[in-house]
Amino acid sequence: MAELLKVQGLTKRFGPLTAVDRISFSVAKGEVLGFLGPNGAGKSTTMKMVTGFLTPTEGTAHVAGFDVVEHPIEVKKRIGYLPEGAPLYGDMTVYGLLGFIAEIRGFNGAEKKRRVEEAIEKVNLAEVSFQPVETLSKGFKRRVGLAQSILHDPELLILDEPTDGLDPNQKHEVRELLKSMAPNKAIVISTHILEEVDAICTRAMIIARGRILIDGKPADLRAKSQRQNLDDVFRAITVPA
């Protein structure tokens, strides 16, 4: 399988605090990696470095062979990113916002229209497509954020809590969409929900105190969580040695 994300010795320090501590992993095309850990574990910081929003203190990350620091534009062309609490222009309509994103991505005319309408259809936004974003519920805003992340059909998807704020039916729809896209992409999903890992992911990784502690199949994590719930697993692995 083609390796679309390769992280080597990635480290981020904020003064005396080491948020991410020399982590290494790779994600291949067709893989869906569930990235789990307690609050403050380093998940979002890792995602921000991979997507170019934070500069690593040490180490490297490559997307489709491009270094995230040396070739940031090439990397961003290949990544779809949904950050936690994704900022959106509230006074724009959903259609207008996605059209704006499409233009930034280099699409115009008929291709822009096709991309926007396809994203709206995939994420089921038709009923609110001409409403201002600021009038939408948290769940719909999250779906708009997901729509902008897939609009350009990226090779690598980085999704931070993609189903946060969604009702059970919406969660099911998003999970089915991600599963349908998975064979042609590499997907990294940060989540606190073990059910989500079971439903979507081919691989599960737990990070705590900035270090990778578990990297294996979801069944391995599920077996561990059957003996103790996931909160207890997180608590156990975050107790200092």
Contacts in CASP RR format, 6 or more apart in sequence:
PFRMAT RR
TARGET T0000
AUTHOR 0000-0000-0000
METHOD contacts of the structure
MODEL  1
MAELLKVQGLTKRFGPLTAVDRISFSVAKGEVLGFLGPNGAGKSTTMKMV
TGFLTPTEGTAHVAGFDVVEHPIEVKKRIGYLPEGAPLYGDMTVYGLLGF
IAEIRGFNGAEKKRRVEEAIEKVNLAEVSFQPVETLSKGFKRRVGLAQSI
LHDPELLILDEPTDGLDPNQKHEVRELLKSMAPNKAIVISTHILEEVDAI
CTRAMIIARGRILIDGKPADLRAKSQRQNLDDVFRAITVPA
1 28 0 8 1.000
1 29 0 8 1.000
1 30 0 8 1.000
1 31 0 8 1.000
2 28 0 8 1.000
2 29 0 8 1.000
3 26 0 8 1.000
3 27 0 8 1.000
3 28 0 8 1.000
3 29 0 8 1.000
4 27 0 8 1.000
4 28 0 8 1.000
4 29 0 8 1.000
4 63 0 8 1.000
4 64 0 8 1.000
4 78 0 8 1.000
4 155 0 8 1.000
4 156 0 8 1.000
4 185 0 8 1.000
4 186 0 8 1.000
5 26 0 8 1.000
5 27 0 8 1.000
5 50 0 8 1.000
5 61 0 8 1.000
5 62 0 8 1.000
5 63 0 8 1.000
5 156 0 8 1.000
5 186 0 8 1.000
5 188 0 8 1.000
6 26 0 8 1.000
6 61 0 8 1.000
6 62 0 8 1.000
6 65 0 8 1.000
7 23 0 8 1.000
7 24 0 8 1.000
7 25 0 8 1.000
7 26 0 8 1.000
7 46 0 8 1.000
7 50 0 8 1.000
7 60 0 8 1.000
7 61 0 8 1.000
8 24 0 8 1.000
8 59 0 8 1.000
8 60 0 8 1.000
8 61 0 8 1.000
9 22 0 8 1.000
9 23 0 8 1.000
9 24 0 8 1.000
9 58 0 8 1.000
9 59 0 8 1.000
9 60 0 8 1.000
10 20 0 8 1.000
10 22 0 8 1.000
10 23 0 8 1.000
10 24 0 8 1.000
10 46 0 8 1.000
10 49 0 8 1.000
10 56 0 8 1.000
10 58 0 8 1.000
10 59 0 8 1.000
10 60 0 8 1.000
10 61 0 8 1.000
11 18 0 8 1.000
11 20 0 8 1.000
11 21 0 8 1.000
11 22 0 8 1.000
11 23 0 8 1.000
11 56 0 8 1.000
11 57 0 8 1.000
11 58 0 8 1.000
11 59 0 8 1.000
12 18 0 8 1.000
12 19 0 8 1.000
12 20 0 8 1.000
12 45 0 8 1.000
12 46 0 8 1.000
12 49 0 8 1.000
12 54 0 8 1.000
12 56 0 8 1.000
12 57 0 8 1.000
13 19 0 8 1.000
13 57 0 8 1.000
18 210 0 8 1.000
19 40 0 8 1.000
19 42 0 8 1.000
19 45 0 8 1.000
19 210 0 8 1.000
20 42 0 8 1.000
20 45 0 8 1.000
20 46 0 8 1.000
20 49 0 8 1.000
20 210 0 8 1.000
21 209 0 8 1.000
21 210 0 8 1.000
21 211 0 8 1.000
22 58 0 8 1.000
22 59 0 8 1.000
22 211 0 8 1.000
23 46 0 8 1.000
23 207 0 8 1.000
23 210 0 8 1.000
23 211 0 8 1.000
23 212 0 8 1.000
24 212 0 8 1.000
25 33 0 8 1.000
25 205 0 8 1.000
25 212 0 8 1.000
25 215 0 8 1.000
27 33 0 8 1.000
27 156 0 8 1.000
27 186 0 8 1.000
27 187 0 8 1.000
27 188 0 8 1.000
28 186 0 8 1.000
29 155 0 8 1.000
29 184 0 8 1.000
29 185 0 8 1.000
29 186 0 8 1.000
30 182 0 8 1.000
30 183 0 8 1.000
30 184 0 8 1.000
30 185 0 8 1.000
30 186 0 8 1.000
30 187 0 8 1.000
30 202 0 8 1.000
31 182 0 8 1.000
31 186 0 8 1.000
31 187 0 8 1.000
31 202 0 8 1.000
31 203 0 8 1.000
32 178 0 8 1.000
32 179 0 8 1.000
32 182 0 8 1.000
32 187 0 8 1.000
32 189 0 8 1.000
32 200 0 8 1.000
32 201 0 8 1.000
32 202 0 8 1.000
32 203 0 8 1.000
33 186 0 8 1.000
33 187 0 8 1.000
33 188 0 8 1.000
33 189 0 8 1.000
33 201 0 8 1.000
33 202 0 8 1.000
33 203 0 8 1.000
33 204 0 8 1.000
33 205 0 8 1.000
34 188 0 8 1.000
34 189 0 8 1.000
34 190 0 8 1.000
34 191 0 8 1.000
34 196 0 8 1.000
34 197 0 8 1.000
34 200 0 8 1.000
34 201 0 8 1.000
34 203 0 8 1.000
34 204 0 8 1.000
34 205 0 8 1.000
34 218 0 8 1.000
35 43 0 8 1.000
35 46 0 8 1.000
35 47 0 8 1.000
35 188 0 8 1.000
35 189 0 8 1.000
35 190 0 8 1.000
35 191 0 8 1.000
35 205 0 8 1.000
35 207 0 8 1.000
36 43 0 8 1.000
36 190 0 8 1.000
36 191 0 8 1.000
36 192 0 8 1.000
36 194 0 8 1.000
36 197 0 8 1.000
36 204 0 8 1.000
36 205 0 8 1.000
36 206 0 8 1.000
36 207 0 8 1.000
36 221 0 8 1.000
36 230 0 8 1.000
37 43 0 8 1.000
37 192 0 8 1.000
37 206 0 8 1.000
37 207 0 8 1.000
37 208 0 8 1.000
37 234 0 8 1.000
38 208 0 8 1.000
38 234 0 8 1.000
38 235 0 8 1.000
38 238 0 8 1.000
41 207 0 8 1.000
41 208 0 8 1.000
41 209 0 8 1.000
41 210 0 8 1.000
41 238 0 8 1.000
42 207 0 8 1.000
42 210 0 8 1.000
43 160 0 8 1.000
43 190 0 8 1.000
43 207 0 8 1.000
44 83 0 8 1.000
44 84 0 8 1.000
44 160 0 8 1.000
44 190 0 8 1.000
45 54 0 8 1.000
46 207 0 8 1.000
47 81 0 8 1.000
47 83 0 8 1.000
47 158 0 8 1.000
47 160 0 8 1.000
47 188 0 8 1.000
47 190 0 8 1.000
48 54 0 8 1.000
48 83 0 8 1.000
49 55 0 8 1.000
49 56 0 8 1.000
49 61 0 8 1.000
49 68 0 8 1.000
50 61 0 8 1.000
50 63 0 8 1.000
50 68 0 8 1.000
50 79 0 8 1.000
50 158 0 8 1.000
50 188 0 8 1.000
51 68 0 8 1.000
51 75 0 8 1.000
51 76 0 8 1.000
51 79 0 8 1.000
51 80 0 8 1.000
51 81 0 8 1.000
51 158 0 8 1.000
52 68 0 8 1.000
52 69 0 8 1.000
52 72 0 8 1.000
52 75 0 8 1.000
52 76 0 8 1.000
53 83 0 8 1.000
55 69 0 8 1.000
56 68 0 8 1.000
56 69 0 8 1.000
60 67 0 8 1.000
60 68 0 8 1.000
60 69 0 8 1.000
61 67 0 8 1.000
61 68 0 8 1.000
62 68 0 8 1.000
63 74 0 8 1.000
63 75 0 8 1.000
63 78 0 8 1.000
63 79 0 8 1.000
63 155 0 8 1.000
63 156 0 8 1.000
64 74 0 8 1.000
64 75 0 8 1.000
64 78 0 8 1.000
64 155 0 8 1.000
64 156 0 8 1.000
66 74 0 8 1.000
66 75 0 8 1.000
66 78 0 8 1.000
67 75 0 8 1.000
68 75 0 8 1.000
77 152 0 8 1.000
77 154 0 8 1.000
78 154 0 8 1.000
78 155 0 8 1.000
78 156 0 8 1.000
79 154 0 8 1.000
79 155 0 8 1.000
79 156 0 8 1.000
79 157 0 8 1.000
79 158 0 8 1.000
80 149 0 8 1.000
80 150 0 8 1.000
80 152 0 8 1.000
80 154 0 8 1.000
80 156 0 8 1.000
80 157 0 8 1.000
80 158 0 8 1.000
81 149 0 8 1.000
81 157 0 8 1.000
81 158 0 8 1.000
81 159 0 8 1.000
82 145 0 8 1.000
82 146 0 8 1.000
82 148 0 8 1.000
82 149 0 8 1.000
82 157 0 8 1.000
82 158 0 8 1.000
82 159 0 8 1.000
82 160 0 8 1.000
82 162 0 8 1.000
83 160 0 8 1.000
84 160 0 8 1.000
84 161 0 8 1.000
84 164 0 8 1.000
84 190 0 8 1.000
85 160 0 8 1.000
85 164 0 8 1.000
86 141 0 8 1.000
86 142 0 8 1.000
86 145 0 8 1.000
86 148 0 8 1.000
88 97 0 8 1.000
88 133 0 8 1.000
88 141 0 8 1.000
88 144 0 8 1.000
88 145 0 8 1.000
89 97 0 8 1.000
89 100 0 8 1.000
89 133 0 8 1.000
90 97 0 8 1.000
90 132 0 8 1.000
90 133 0 8 1.000
90 134 0 8 1.000
91 132 0 8 1.000
91 133 0 8 1.000
91 134 0 8 1.000
92 100 0 8 1.000
92 132 0 8 1.000
92 133 0 8 1.000
93 129 0 8 1.000
93 130 0 8 1.000
93 131 0 8 1.000
93 132 0 8 1.000
93 133 0 8 1.000
94 120 0 8 1.000
94 125 0 8 1.000
94 128 0 8 1.000
94 129 0 8 1.000
94 130 0 8 1.000
94 131 0 8 1.000
94 133 0 8 1.000
94 136 0 8 1.000
94 144 0 8 1.000
94 147 0 8 1.000
95 116 0 8 1.000
95 120 0 8 1.000
95 129 0 8 1.000
95 130 0 8 1.000
96 116 0 8 1.000
97 133 0 8 1.000
97 144 0 8 1.000
97 148 0 8 1.000
98 115 0 8 1.000
98 116 0 8 1.000
98 119 0 8 1.000
98 120 0 8 1.000
98 144 0 8 1.000
98 147 0 8 1.000
98 148 0 8 1.000
98 151 0 8 1.000
99 112 0 8 1.000
99 116 0 8 1.000
101 148 0 8 1.000
101 151 0 8 1.000
102 112 0 8 1.000
102 115 0 8 1.000
102 116 0 8 1.000
102 151 0 8 1.000
102 152 0 8 1.000
103 112 0 8 1.000
105 115 0 8 1.000
105 151 0 8 1.000
105 152 0 8 1.000
107 115 0 8 1.000
107 152 0 8 1.000
115 151 0 8 1.000
115 152 0 8 1.000
116 151 0 8 1.000
118 151 0 8 1.000
119 125 0 8 1.000
119 147 0 8 1.000
119 148 0 8 1.000
119 150 0 8 1.000
119 151 0 8 1.000
120 126 0 8 1.000
120 129 0 8 1.000
120 147 0 8 1.000
122 147 0 8 1.000
122 150 0 8 1.000
122 177 0 8 1.000
123 143 0 8 1.000
123 144 0 8 1.000
123 146 0 8 1.000
123 147 0 8 1.000
123 150 0 8 1.000
123 174 0 8 1.000
123 177 0 8 1.000
124 143 0 8 1.000
124 170 0 8 1.000
124 173 0 8 1.000
125 140 0 8 1.000
125 143 0 8 1.000
125 144 0 8 1.000
125 147 0 8 1.000
128 136 0 8 1.000
128 140 0 8 1.000
133 141 0 8 1.000
133 144 0 8 1.000
136 144 0 8 1.000
138 164 0 8 1.000
138 165 0 8 1.000
139 165 0 8 1.000
139 166 0 8 1.000
139 167 0 8 1.000
139 170 0 8 1.000
142 162 0 8 1.000
142 163 0 8 1.000
142 164 0 8 1.000
142 165 0 8 1.000
142 166 0 8 1.000
143 166 0 8 1.000
143 170 0 8 1.000
143 174 0 8 1.000
146 159 0 8 1.000
146 162 0 8 1.000
146 174 0 8 1.000
149 157 0 8 1.000
149 159 0 8 1.000
150 157 0 8 1.000
150 181 0 8 1.000
154 185 0 8 1.000
155 185 0 8 1.000
155 186 0 8 1.000
156 185 0 8 1.000
156 186 0 8 1.000
156 187 0 8 1.000
156 188 0 8 1.000
157 178 0 8 1.000
157 181 0 8 1.000
157 185 0 8 1.000
157 186 0 8 1.000
157 187 0 8 1.000
157 188 0 8 1.000
158 188 0 8 1.000
159 178 0 8 1.000
159 187 0 8 1.000
159 188 0 8 1.000
159 189 0 8 1.000
159 190 0 8 1.000
160 190 0 8 1.000
161 190 0 8 1.000
161 191 0 8 1.000
161 192 0 8 1.000
162 174 0 8 1.000
162 178 0 8 1.000
162 189 0 8 1.000
162 191 0 8 1.000
163 170 0 8 1.000
163 171 0 8 1.000
163 174 0 8 1.000
163 175 0 8 1.000
163 191 0 8 1.000
163 193 0 8 1.000
163 196 0 8 1.000
166 174 0 8 1.000
171 196 0 8 1.000
175 196 0 8 1.000
175 199 0 8 1.000
175 200 0 8 1.000
178 187 0 8 1.000
178 189 0 8 1.000
178 200 0 8 1.000
179 199 0 8 1.000
179 200 0 8 1.000
181 187 0 8 1.000
182 200 0 8 1.000
182 202 0 8 1.000
187 200 0 8 1.000
189 196 0 8 1.000
189 200 0 8 1.000
189 201 0 8 1.000
191 197 0 8 1.000
192 230 0 8 1.000
194 221 0 8 1.000
194 222 0 8 1.000
194 225 0 8 1.000
194 230 0 8 1.000
197 204 0 8 1.000
197 218 0 8 1.000
197 221 0 8 1.000
198 218 0 8 1.000
198 222 0 8 1.000
201 218 0 8 1.000
202 217 0 8 1.000
202 218 0 8 1.000
203 215 0 8 1.000
203 216 0 8 1.000
203 217 0 8 1.000
203 218 0 8 1.000
204 214 0 8 1.000
204 215 0 8 1.000
204 216 0 8 1.000
204 217 0 8 1.000
204 218 0 8 1.000
204 220 0 8 1.000
204 221 0 8 1.000
205 212 0 8 1.000
205 214 0 8 1.000
205 215 0 8 1.000
205 216 0 8 1.000
206 212 0 8 1.000
206 213 0 8 1.000
206 214 0 8 1.000
206 215 0 8 1.000
206 221 0 8 1.000
206 233 0 8 1.000
206 234 0 8 1.000
206 237 0 8 1.000
207 213 0 8 1.000
208 234 0 8 1.000
208 237 0 8 1.000
208 238 0 8 1.000
209 238 0 8 1.000
209 240 0 8 1.000
213 237 0 8 1.000
214 220 0 8 1.000
214 221 0 8 1.000
214 224 0 8 1.000
214 237 0 8 1.000
224 233 0 8 1.000
225 233 0 8 1.000
228 236 0 8 1.000
END
